[in-house]
Amino acid sequence: MQDDLKTFRYRYIFMTLFTREEILKQLAQGKSFHQAELSKINLESANLDQAQFTEAYLRGANLSQASCRETDFSRAILRFALLSEANLTRANLTKAELNSAYLKRTNIREAAATKVKLYGANLDFLEASSTILTEADLRNVVGTSSNFSSANLEKVNLTNANLDHANFSNAILRKAIAIKANFPHTIWQRSNLEKINFSYSSLAEADFREASLVDANFTGANLTLVNFQEAELLETNFKNANLEKVDFTDSSLLTANLEGATLTQVDFTRTILQDANLENTIWQEVNLVDCNVDNAVFTNAEGLTSEQKQWLKKNGALNVPR
C-alpha cells in the first residue's frame, strides 16, 4: 500500500501542465506525453498522429476533429473527453478510460481497445469496424447507427446499452453480456454470438440471419419482428421470452429451451426443433411447415390448434396436450 502511494505521488508531482502550442511544438520534436497532465486541453482539429499519450490525464479534453491515427492512448484517462469526428484509426486504446466521453462520428476503425472503458459514452455514428474491443466496458452506452462490423467484442459488457440501428455483422461477441439492453433495428448477420447473454433485452426488428447463437441466452427478452433465418441456435435459451412475428426459417433450435415463451405469428418453416423444450409455451398463429419436432416436449403448451396437435403427435413430439 505504501509503495502504491509513493507511485501515485511520484506520478502527479512530476506531471506538467502544457498549453496547446507547447504540445504541438513538442510533438513535432517527437516528444512523448507519457503520464502528462492535460485535463481540459483544447486540441481540436490538431494533428496528433502517432503521438504518445500513454497514461496521460486528458479528462474533459477536446479532441474533436483531431487526427489521432496510430496514436497511443493506452491506459490514458479520457473521461468526459470530446472526440466527435476525431480519427483514431489503428490507435491504441488498450485499458484507456473514456467513461462518459462523446464519440459522435468518431473513427476508431482497426484500433486496439482491449479492456477499454466506455461506460455511459455517446457512440452516435461511431465507426468501429474491425476494432479489437475484447473485454471492453460498454455498459450504459448510447448511440445510433454505430458500426461494429467485423469487430472483436468477445466478453464485452453491454449491460443497459441503448444502441439502435447498430451494425454488428460478422463481429465476434462470444460470451458477451448484454443484459437489459436495447438493440432495436440492429444487424447481427453472420456474427459469432456463442454464449452471449441477452437476458431481458429488447431486440425489436433485429437481424440475426446466419448468426451463430449456440448456447445464447434470451431469457425474458423482447423479440418482435426478429429475423433468425438460417441461424444456429443449438441449446439457446428463450425461457419466458416474447417472440412475435419472428422468422426461424431454416434455423436450428436443436435442444433449445423455450419454456414459458409466448409465440405469436412465429414462422418455424423447415426449422429443427428436435429435443427442444417447449413446456408451458403459448402459441398463436404459428407456422410449423416441414418443421422437425422429433422428441420436442410440449407439456402444458397452450393455444395449439387441433390440427397442430395431431401433426405434432404424428411427427414425434412428446407430451402434446389433448
C-alpha positions in Angstrom: 0.0 0.0 0.0 2.9 2.4 0.9 4.6 1.6 -2.4 1.3 2.3 -4.3 1.0 5.7 -2.5 4.6 6.6 -3.4 4.0 5.7 -7.1 0.8 7.8 -7.1 2.7 10.8 -5.5 5.6 10.4 -7.9 3.3 10.4 -10.9 1.4 13.5 -10.0 4.3 15.5 -8.6 6.1 15.3 -11.9 3.2 15.9 -14.1 3.4 19.2 -16.1 0.7 21.5 -17.4 1.0 22.3 -21.1 -0.6 24.7 -23.5 -1.9 23.7 -26.9 1.0 25.4 -28.6 3.6 23.7 -26.4 2.1 20.3 -27.1 2.1 20.8 -30.8 5.6 22.1 -30.8 6.9 19.2 -28.7 5.0 16.7 -30.7 6.8 18.0 -33.8 10.0 17.2 -32.0 8.9 13.7 -31.2 8.3 14.2 -27.5 6.2 11.7 -25.5 3.4 12.9 -23.2 3.5 9.8 -21.1 1.6 10.5 -17.8 1.3 14.2 -18.8 -1.4 16.4 -17.1 -3.6 17.5 -20.0 -7.0 17.8 -18.5 -9.4 20.1 -20.4 -6.7 20.8 -23.0 -8.1 22.0 -26.3 -6.6 20.0 -29.2 -9.5 20.4 -31.6 -8.5 19.7 -35.2 -4.9 19.1 -34.2 -2.6 16.6 -35.9 -1.7 14.0 -33.2 -0.8 11.1 -35.5 1.4 8.5 -33.9 1.8 10.6 -30.7 2.4 9.0 -27.3 -0.2 9.8 -24.6 0.2 6.6 -22.6 -1.3 7.0 -19.1 -1.8 10.7 -19.8 -4.6 12.6 -17.9 -6.9 14.0 -20.5 -10.1 14.4 -18.5 -12.5 16.7 -20.3 -10.0 17.3 -23.2 -11.3 18.5 -26.5 -10.0 16.2 -29.3 -12.9 16.9 -31.7 -11.9 16.5 -35.4 -8.3 15.8 -34.3 -6.3 13.3 -36.3 -5.0 10.6 -34.0 -4.1 7.8 -36.4 -1.9 5.2 -34.7 -1.8 7.4 -31.6 -1.1 5.6 -28.3 -3.7 6.4 -25.6 -3.2 3.1 -23.7 -4.2 3.5 -20.0 -4.9 7.2 -20.6 -7.7 8.9 -18.7 -10.2 10.5 -21.2 -13.3 10.8 -19.0 -15.8 13.3 -20.4 -13.5 13.9 -23.4 -14.9 15.3 -26.6 -13.8 13.1 -29.5 -16.5 13.9 -32.1 -15.4 13.4 -35.7 -11.8 12.5 -34.4 -9.9 10.0 -36.5 -8.4 7.3 -34.2 -7.8 4.7 -36.9 -5.4 2.0 -35.7 -5.0 3.9 -32.4 -4.0 2.1 -29.2 -6.8 2.5 -26.6 -5.9 -0.6 -24.5 -7.2 -0.1 -21.0 -7.9 3.6 -21.7 -10.8 5.1 -19.7 -13.4 7.0 -21.8 -16.3 6.9 -19.4 -19.0 9.5 -20.4 -16.9 10.5 -23.4 -18.5 11.9 -26.5 -17.6 9.9 -29.6 -20.2 11.1 -32.2 -18.9 10.2 -35.7 -15.6 9.2 -34.2 -13.5 6.7 -36.2 -11.7 4.0 -34.2 -11.5 1.6 -37.1 -8.9 -1.2 -36.5 -8.0 0.3 -33.2 -6.6 -1.9 -30.3 -9.0 -1.3 -27.5 -8.9 -4.3 -25.2 -10.4 -3.6 -21.8 -11.2 0.0 -22.8 -13.8 1.6 -20.5 -16.6 3.4 -22.3 -19.3 3.4 -19.6 -22.0 5.9 -20.4 -20.3 7.1 -23.5 -22.1 8.6 -26.5 -21.4 6.5 -29.6 -23.7 8.1 -32.2 -22.4 7.0 -35.7 -19.3 5.6 -34.2 -17.1 3.8 -36.8 -15.6 0.8 -35.0 -15.3 -1.8 -37.8 -12.5 -4.4 -37.4 -11.7 -2.9 -34.0 -10.5 -5.1 -31.1 -12.8 -4.4 -28.1 -12.3 -7.6 -26.2 -13.5 -7.4 -22.6 -14.4 -3.7 -23.1 -16.8 -2.0 -20.7 -19.7 -0.6 -22.8 -22.3 -0.5 -20.1 -24.9 2.2 -20.4 -23.6 3.5 -23.7 -26.0 5.2 -26.0 -25.8 5.7 -29.7 -27.5 5.4 -33.1 -26.1 3.8 -36.3 -22.8 2.7 -34.7 -20.7 0.3 -36.9 -19.1 -2.6 -35.2 -18.9 -4.9 -38.3 -16.1 -7.4 -38.2 -15.1 -6.2 -34.7 -13.9 -8.5 -31.9 -16.1 -7.8 -28.9 -15.5 -11.1 -27.1 -16.6 -10.9 -23.4 -17.7 -7.2 -23.9 -20.1 -5.9 -21.3 -23.1 -4.2 -23.0 -25.4 -4.2 -19.9 -28.1 -1.5 -20.2 -26.7 -0.3 -23.5 -29.0 1.6 -25.8 -27.8 1.1 -29.4 -30.4 1.5 -32.2 -29.6 0.7 -35.8 -26.1 -0.6 -34.8 -24.3 -2.9 -37.2 -22.6 -6.0 -35.6 -22.5 -8.1 -38.8 -19.6 -10.5 -38.9 -18.5 -9.5 -35.5 -17.4 -11.7 -32.6 -19.3 -11.4 -29.4 -18.7 -14.7 -27.7 -19.5 -14.7 -24.0 -20.6 -11.1 -24.2 -23.0 -9.7 -21.6 -25.9 -7.6 -22.9 -28.5 -7.8 -20.1 -31.4 -5.4 -20.1 -30.0 -3.7 -23.2 -32.0 -2.0 -26.0 -30.9 -3.0 -29.6 -33.8 -2.0 -32.0 -33.2 -2.4 -35.7 -29.7 -3.9 -35.2 -27.8 -6.1 -37.6 -26.1 -9.3 -36.4 -25.8 -11.2 -39.7 -23.1 -13.9 -39.7 -21.8 -12.8 -36.3 -20.4 -15.2 -33.7 -22.6 -14.8 -30.6 -22.0 -18.1 -28.8 -22.9 -17.9 -25.1 -23.9 -14.2 -25.3 -26.4 -13.2 -22.6 -29.3 -11.1 -24.0 -31.5 -11.7 -20.9 -34.4 -9.2 -20.6 -33.1 -7.2 -23.5 -35.2 -5.7 -26.3 -34.2 -6.6 -29.8 -37.2 -5.4 -31.9 -36.6 -5.9 -35.6 -33.1 -7.2 -35.1 -31.5 -9.3 -38.0 -29.7 -12.5 -36.9 -29.6 -14.2 -40.3 -26.9 -16.9 -40.4 -25.6 -15.9 -37.0 -24.1 -18.4 -34.6 -26.1 -18.3 -31.3 -25.1 -21.6 -29.8 -25.9 -21.6 -26.1 -27.0 -17.9 -26.2 -29.4 -16.6 -23.5 -32.6 -14.7 -24.5 -34.4 -15.3 -21.2 -37.2 -12.8 -20.8 -36.2 -10.9 -24.0 -38.5 -9.0 -26.3 -38.1 -10.4 -29.8 -40.6 -8.7 -32.0 -40.1 -8.9 -35.8 -36.7 -10.6 -35.4 -35.2 -12.5 -38.2 -33.4 -15.7 -37.3 -33.3 -17.3 -40.8 -30.6 -19.9 -41.1 -29.2 -19.1 -37.6 -27.5 -21.7 -35.4 -29.5 -21.7 -32.1 -28.4 -25.0 -30.6 -29.1 -25.1 -26.8 -30.2 -21.5 -26.9 -32.3 -20.3 -24.1 -35.6 -18.5 -24.9 -37.2 -19.1 -21.5 -40.1 -16.7 -20.9 -39.2 -14.7 -23.9 -41.8 -12.8 -26.1 -41.5 -13.9 -29.7 -43.9 -12.0 -32.0 -43.6 -12.2 -35.8 -40.2 -14.0 -35.5 -38.8 -15.8 -38.5 -36.9 -19.0 -37.8 -37.0 -20.4 -41.3 -34.2 -23.0 -41.9 -32.7 -22.4 -38.5 -31.6 -25.0 -35.9 -33.0 -24.9 -32.4 -31.8 -28.4 -31.5 -32.2 -28.9 -27.7 -33.2 -25.2 -27.3 -35.2 -24.1 -24.3 -38.4 -22.2 -25.0 -40.1 -23.0 -21.7 -42.8 -20.4 -20.9 -42.2 -18.4 -24.1 -45.0 -16.6 -25.9 -45.0 -17.4 -29.6 -47.2 -15.2 -31.8 -47.1 -15.4 -35.6 -43.8 -17.2 -35.5 -42.5 -19.0 -38.6 -40.8 -22.3 -38.0 -40.7 -23.4 -41.6 -38.0 -26.1 -42.0 -36.8 -25.4 -38.5 -35.1 -28.0 -36.4 -36.8 -28.2 -33.0 -35.6 -31.7 -32.2 -35.3 -32.3 -28.5 -36.3 -28.7 -27.7 -38.2 -27.8 -24.5 -41.5 -26.2 -25.3 -43.2 -26.7 -22.0 -45.7 -24.1 -20.8 -45.5 -22.2 -24.1 -48.3 -20.1 -25.5 -49.0 -20.4 -29.2 -50.9 -18.2 -31.6 -50.8 -18.4 -35.5 -47.5 -20.3 -35.6 -46.3 -21.9 -38.8 -44.8 -25.5 -38.4 -44.5 -26.4 -42.1 -41.8 -29.1 -42.6 -40.5 -28.5 -39.0 -38.5 -31.2 -37.2 -40.2 -31.7 -33.8 -38.8 -35.2 -33.0 -38.7 -35.6 -29.2 -39.6 -32.0 -28.6 -41.5 -31.6 -25.4 -44.9 -29.7 -25.4 -46.1 -30.3 -21.8 -48.8 -27.8 -20.9 -48.4 -25.9 -24.2 -51.4 -23.6 -24.8 -53.0 -22.3 -28.0 -52.2 -25.1 -30.3 -54.9 -25.9 -32.9 -56.3 -29.4 -33.1 -54.6 -29.8 -36.5 -51.3 -28.8 -35.0 -51.7 -31.2 -32.1 -52.4 -34.0 -34.4 -49.5 -33.1 -36.7 -47.1 -32.8 -33.7 -48.0 -36.3 -32.3 -47.6 -37.8 -35.8 -44.2 -36.3 -36.2 -42.6 -37.4 -32.9 -43.4 -34.6 -30.5 -43.8 -35.6 -26.8 -46.5 -34.7 -24.2 -48.6 -32.9 -26.7 -51.8 -31.6 -24.9 -55.1 -33.2 -25.7 
